[in-house]
Amino acid sequence: MKQLSIFLILFTFFSCKTKVPVFEINQEVNFLIPAGKNPIATHHFIIHNIPSLLKENLERKNMKLSEIKELYAGRGKLESIVNSSDFGVISKISISIYDKENKEDIYEIYYRDDIPLTSKGELKLLSTGEDIRKILSLDNYEMDVEVLFKGFTSQEIDCRLTFGYVAYLE
């Protein structure tokens, strides 16, 4: 029994490979959630012409896009720029990116639907794990921040979305 346990531990240890990112692209965008948004409708906040920065990062690493095997959204969070606003008013949030020329080709990169009643100052987002090479290979792309509220927004919320993309070779 002891030998079996040691074997399983060693097997697990040596069979696990950790993915190491080749590079990360970190960005941020700002947008405003106005006061008075209702909980009945889903609200969309569109952010235009976000530079992808993929080509610059590939050039800096002396790589080609074909060498990248996986390109996913990394860490993401929504922050209140002023007054440490409470994001507990949000019921669900989904963030997608797309090509402005082809709005049908859309990729959800972050979401969050288990938001605590009190979430002062920042809201961490969960990555969907979709490969987004197609959109990031463009020079610019659009972003749709889709929000469903729990109640009416009583004050405007000046938001900063901090997000990143991670490229892997294998």
C-alpha positions in Angstrom: 0.0 0.0 0.0 2.8 2.4 0.9 4.6 1.6 -2.4 1.4 2.4 -4.3 1.0 5.7 -2.6 4.6 6.7 -3.4 4.2 5.6 -7.0 1.0 7.7 -7.4 2.6 10.8 -5.9 5.7 10.4 -8.1 3.6 9.8 -11.2 1.5 12.8 -10.5 4.5 15.0 -9.9 6.4 14.0 -13.0 3.4 13.9 -15.3 2.2 17.4 -14.6 3.5 20.0 -17.0 3.0 23.7 -16.2 2.3 26.0 -19.1 4.6 28.9 -19.2 3.5 31.9 -21.1 5.6 33.3 -23.9 4.3 36.8 -23.3 1.5 38.7 -21.8 -0.3 41.7 -23.1 -1.8 44.0 -20.4 -4.3 46.7 -21.2 -6.9 48.9 -19.6 -9.9 50.8 -20.8 -12.3 53.2 -19.1 -16.0 53.6 -19.4 -18.9 55.1 -17.5 -22.0 53.4 -16.1 -24.6 56.2 -15.8 -26.9 56.6 -12.8 -30.5 55.4 -13.3 -29.8 52.1 -15.2 -32.6 49.7 -14.6 -32.6 46.0 -13.6 -35.0 44.9 -16.3 -32.9 45.5 -19.4 -29.4 44.2 -20.2 -27.1 47.2 -20.7 -24.3 47.3 -23.3 -21.3 49.5 -23.0 -19.3 49.5 -26.2 -15.6 50.4 -26.3 -14.3 51.2 -29.7 -10.9 50.9 -31.4 -8.9 49.0 -28.7 -5.4 48.3 -30.1 -4.6 44.6 -29.9 -0.8 45.0 -29.5 -0.3 41.4 -30.6 1.9 42.3 -33.6 4.2 44.5 -31.5 4.6 41.7 -28.9 5.3 39.1 -31.6 7.9 41.4 -33.2 9.6 42.0 -29.8 9.9 38.3 -29.3 10.9 37.7 -32.9 8.0 35.3 -33.4 5.2 34.6 -35.9 1.5 34.2 -35.1 1.7 30.6 -36.4 4.1 29.7 -33.5 1.5 30.6 -30.9 -0.6 27.6 -30.0 -2.9 29.2 -27.5 -3.9 32.8 -26.8 -6.4 33.4 -24.0 -7.7 36.2 -21.8 -5.6 36.3 -18.6 -6.6 38.1 -15.4 -9.3 40.7 -15.6 -10.9 43.0 -13.1 -13.3 45.9 -13.0 -12.3 48.8 -10.8 -14.0 51.9 -9.6 -11.8 54.9 -10.5 -13.5 57.4 -8.1 -15.2 56.9 -4.7 -14.7 53.1 -4.4 -18.2 52.4 -5.9 -20.0 49.3 -5.0 -20.2 46.7 -7.8 -22.7 44.7 -5.7 -25.4 46.4 -7.8 -24.3 44.2 -10.7 -26.1 40.8 -11.1 -24.2 39.5 -14.1 -21.4 40.8 -16.3 -20.1 39.5 -19.6 -17.3 41.0 -21.6 -16.8 40.1 -25.3 -14.5 41.2 -28.1 -15.2 41.3 -31.8 -14.1 42.7 -35.2 -16.0 45.9 -36.0 -16.3 44.8 -39.6 -17.8 41.4 -38.6 -20.0 41.7 -35.5 -21.1 38.1 -35.8 -17.7 36.8 -35.0 -17.7 37.6 -31.2 -15.7 36.0 -28.4 -16.7 36.2 -24.7 -13.5 36.7 -22.8 -14.7 37.4 -19.2 -17.8 36.8 -17.2 -19.0 36.9 -13.6 -22.5 35.9 -12.3 -21.9 35.2 -8.6 -21.3 38.8 -7.5 -21.5 39.4 -3.7 -24.0 42.0 -2.4 -21.1 44.2 -1.4 -18.2 44.4 -3.7 -16.5 47.7 -3.0 -13.9 49.1 -5.3 -13.2 46.2 -7.6 -14.7 43.1 -9.1 -12.5 40.2 -10.3 -13.6 38.6 -13.5 -13.4 35.0 -14.7 -11.7 34.2 -18.0 -13.7 32.0 -20.4 -10.7 30.2 -21.9 -11.6 30.9 -25.5 -8.8 31.1 -28.0 -8.9 34.7 -29.3 -6.1 34.7 -31.9 -8.5 35.6 -34.7 -9.6 38.9 -33.1 -6.2 39.8 -31.6 -4.5 39.4 -35.0 -6.4 42.5 -36.1 -4.9 46.0 -35.5 -7.9 47.1 -33.5 -11.0 45.5 -32.1 -14.2 46.4 -30.3 -15.4 45.4 -26.8 -18.9 44.9 -25.5 -19.4 45.1 -21.7 -22.8 43.6 -21.1 -24.3 44.2 -17.6 -27.5 43.1 -15.9 -28.1 45.0 -12.6 -29.8 43.8 -9.4 -31.5 47.2 -8.9 -31.4 50.7 -10.3 -28.0 52.4 -10.3 -28.2 55.3 -7.8 -25.0 57.0 -8.9 -22.7 56.9 -11.9 -19.8 54.5 -11.7 -16.5 55.6 -13.4 -15.0 52.2 -14.3 -11.6 51.0 -15.4 -11.4 47.5 -16.9 -7.9 46.0 -16.5 -7.4 42.9 -18.6 -4.7 40.9 -20.3 -4.0 38.2 -22.9 -1.5 35.4 -22.4 0.2 33.6 -25.3 1.5 30.0 -25.0 3.7 27.8 -27.3 2.2 24.5 -26.1 
